[in-house]
Amino acid sequence: PTSTLVSVIIPNFNYSIYLTQCINSVLKSDFNISNIEIIVVDDASTDNSVAIVQEMMQSISSIRLIQNDTNLGLTRSRNRGIVNAKGVYLFFLDADNYITEACIKEHTSILDHHPEFSACYAPCQEFLNETNELLLKRSNDYFNYQKLLYGNYIDAMAMFRKKDIMEVGMYDLMMPPYFWEDYELWLRLGKLNKKIHFINGNALSYYRMHKNNLSSKITNYNYNILIH
């Protein structure tokens, strides 16, 4: 049924420059906007992010704002979004990225028709912030727990059943910051034999590559902590 409520969770810290494009990409979805809630979790930004969201909220009732009093980091911000979400399904979208019009509809359709799946994801198209040049695709292969053990290839931009993500304990707050919390969650879902569906086809989201990308700060030390 198309009445399924979807919560799009957008953690944000000082990304006001990208935030409008990010939120607008959700609002332009080929999906009944009255069945989408957009939850922006602002992590004590010092730019004008909050003002941008508050202004959009005046005319768009589907946007909700959660403000962290202090900077809690990405993992805690995502978990705050999860706990406060009203949706049956959750889609994670970072504030510097954006989605295609078909993204929400295609993910929702999979979970609506396949109650056995805990989550689904589709390819993400990387692009260079400075030039908009298209780079590689992320999340561009089927879910395979054994393959995941050798390194992460799936981004956080994916849709989950809220009840399943709550059941497994949400994001692990003990993870080192910068991208590992996504990896650890996929590993945990795989270890618990949760069924994850790969939507093979066109990229349904766009991943911005720029000098502030958190995932550029990965170290071998972090990796060794994770898999052992």
C-alpha positions in Angstrom: 0.0 0.0 0.0 1.2 3.5 -0.8 0.0 4.8 2.5 3.2 3.6 4.2 4.8 6.4 6.1 8.4 7.0 5.4 10.8 9.0 7.6 13.8 10.5 5.8 16.4 11.2 8.5 18.9 13.9 7.6 21.7 14.6 10.1 23.3 18.0 9.5 26.3 19.8 10.8 27.2 23.1 9.2 26.0 22.0 5.7 23.6 24.9 5.1 25.2 25.3 1.7 23.8 21.9 0.6 20.8 21.5 2.9 18.2 23.1 0.6 19.1 20.9 -2.3 19.1 17.8 -0.1 15.6 18.6 1.4 14.2 19.7 -2.0 15.3 16.4 -3.6 13.0 14.6 -1.1 10.1 17.0 -1.6 10.3 16.4 -5.4 9.9 12.6 -4.9 7.6 10.7 -7.1 5.8 9.6 -4.0 2.9 11.1 -2.0 4.6 13.8 0.1 1.9 13.4 2.7 3.3 10.0 3.4 6.9 11.3 3.9 8.2 13.1 7.0 11.6 14.7 6.7 13.5 14.8 10.0 16.5 17.1 10.1 18.7 16.4 13.1 20.8 19.5 13.5 24.0 18.7 15.4 24.5 22.2 17.0 25.4 23.9 13.7 27.1 27.3 13.9 26.1 28.3 10.3 22.6 29.3 9.2 21.3 25.7 8.8 18.6 26.0 11.5 17.3 29.2 9.9 17.0 27.5 6.5 15.1 24.5 7.9 12.8 26.8 10.1 12.0 28.9 7.0 11.1 25.8 5.0 8.9 24.5 7.8 6.7 27.5 7.6 5.3 26.3 4.3 6.0 22.6 4.4 4.3 20.6 7.2 6.2 17.4 6.5 9.6 18.8 7.8 10.5 18.3 11.4 13.6 19.8 13.2 15.4 18.2 16.1 18.2 20.4 17.5 21.1 18.9 19.5 22.1 21.4 22.3 25.7 20.3 21.9 27.6 18.5 19.0 26.8 14.8 19.5 28.3 13.5 16.2 26.7 11.6 13.3 25.9 8.3 15.1 24.0 9.9 18.0 22.2 12.3 15.6 21.1 9.4 13.4 19.9 7.5 16.5 17.9 10.5 17.7 16.3 10.6 14.3 15.4 6.9 14.5 13.8 7.2 18.0 11.8 10.2 17.0 10.7 8.8 13.6 7.0 8.0 13.1 7.6 6.1 9.8 7.3 2.4 9.3 10.4 2.8 7.0 13.5 4.9 7.6 15.7 6.3 4.8 19.0 7.8 5.8 20.2 10.8 3.8 23.3 12.9 4.7 22.8 16.7 4.3 25.4 17.0 1.6 23.9 14.4 -0.6 20.6 14.2 -2.5 18.2 11.6 -4.1 16.4 11.1 -7.4 12.6 11.5 -7.8 12.2 7.7 -8.0 14.4 6.9 -4.9 11.7 6.8 -2.1 9.1 5.1 -4.3 11.4 2.3 -5.5 12.8 1.5 -2.0 9.3 1.6 -0.4 7.9 -0.6 -3.1 10.5 -3.3 -2.3 9.7 -3.3 1.4 6.0 -3.1 0.9 6.0 -6.2 -1.4 8.7 -8.2 0.5 8.0 -8.4 4.3 11.0 -10.7 4.6 13.4 -7.9 3.8 14.8 -5.8 6.7 16.4 -3.2 4.4 17.1 -2.4 0.8 19.6 -0.2 -1.0 20.4 1.0 -4.6 23.5 2.3 -6.3 24.6 5.8 -5.3 26.4 7.9 -7.9 29.5 9.7 -6.6 30.1 13.1 -8.1 32.8 15.7 -7.6 31.6 18.8 -5.7 33.7 21.3 -7.6 32.9 20.2 -11.1 29.8 17.9 -10.8 31.9 15.3 -12.7 30.4 11.8 -12.2 32.8 9.4 -10.5 32.3 5.8 -9.4 29.1 4.2 -8.1 28.8 3.2 -4.5 26.5 0.4 -3.1 26.7 -1.2 -6.5 26.6 -4.9 -5.7 24.4 -7.5 -3.9 24.5 -7.9 -0.2 27.0 -10.5 0.8 28.1 -10.9 4.4 31.3 -12.7 3.5 32.3 -10.0 1.1 31.5 -7.3 3.6 34.1 -8.8 6.0 36.8 -7.7 3.5 35.6 -4.1 3.5 32.5 -2.0 3.2 30.9 -1.4 -0.2 27.4 -0.2 0.9 26.6 3.4 1.9 24.3 4.6 4.6 21.8 5.8 2.0 19.3 2.9 2.3 15.9 2.2 3.6 15.2 0.1 6.7 12.2 -1.2 8.5 12.1 0.8 11.8 11.1 -2.2 13.9 14.1 -4.1 12.6 16.7 -1.4 13.1 15.3 -0.9 16.7 15.4 -4.6 17.3 19.1 -4.9 16.4 19.9 -1.8 18.6 20.3 1.0 16.1 23.7 2.5 15.4 26.6 1.4 17.7 27.7 4.4 19.7 31.1 2.7 20.5 32.2 2.9 16.8 34.9 5.3 15.9 33.4 8.2 14.0 33.6 8.7 10.2 31.7 6.1 8.2 32.4 3.0 10.4 28.9 3.2 12.0 27.4 2.4 8.6 29.7 -0.5 8.1 29.2 -1.9 11.5 25.4 -1.8 11.1 25.5 -3.7 7.8 27.8 -6.3 9.4 25.5 -6.7 12.4 22.5 -7.2 10.1 24.4 -9.7 8.1 25.6 -11.6 11.2 21.9 -11.8 12.4 20.9 -13.2 9.0 18.6 -10.3 8.2 17.6 -10.3 4.6 18.9 -7.2 2.7 17.8 -6.5 -0.9 19.9 -4.8 -3.6 17.9 -2.8 -6.1 20.0 -3.5 -9.2 19.7 -0.7 -11.8 20.1 3.1 -12.0 21.6 5.1 -9.2 18.8 6.4 -7.0 21.0 8.9 -5.0 23.9 11.2 -5.4 27.0 11.2 -3.1 29.0 14.4 -3.0 32.8 14.0 -2.9 34.5 17.0 -1.4 37.3 17.8 1.0 35.1 17.6 4.1 34.0 14.0 3.4 34.2 12.2 6.7 34.9 8.9 5.0 38.2 10.2 3.7 39.5 10.0 7.3 39.4 6.2 7.5 42.4 4.4 9.0 43.6 0.8 9.1 43.5 1.1 12.9 39.8 1.7 12.8 39.3 -1.2 10.4 41.1 -3.6 12.6 39.0 -2.7 15.6 35.9 -3.3 13.6 36.4 -6.7 12.2 38.0 -8.3 15.3 
